[in-house]
Amino acid sequence: MSLAAIELAEIEQVLASSDAAPQAYVELRQRFPHLACIRCDASDVTETPYRSFGTFDLHLLDSADHCAAITDDPARATGIVLAKRAVAS
């Protein structure tokens, strides 16, 4: 099942919220249980983010083929990777 445009808009809305950081991953898992949702440190992902919000980079995950891969095509996305960037001090 691919990521629908409305779901992507809702994901972006959650991440754009000023108070998204503490609970963003949990909220996204609860709202979109059918999507693969991975969280990691931003330094673990070398691909350019699909979008960036506050301390998070959003990557789209394509797991339709044999191996999962990062994609920039929402029509191929079957999940998301939420990569947390370090807060600058």
Secondary structure by P-SEA (a helix, b strand, c coil): ccccaaaaaaaaaaaacccccccaaaaaaaaccccbbbbbcccccccccccccccbbbbbbbccccbbbbbcccccccbbbbbbccccc
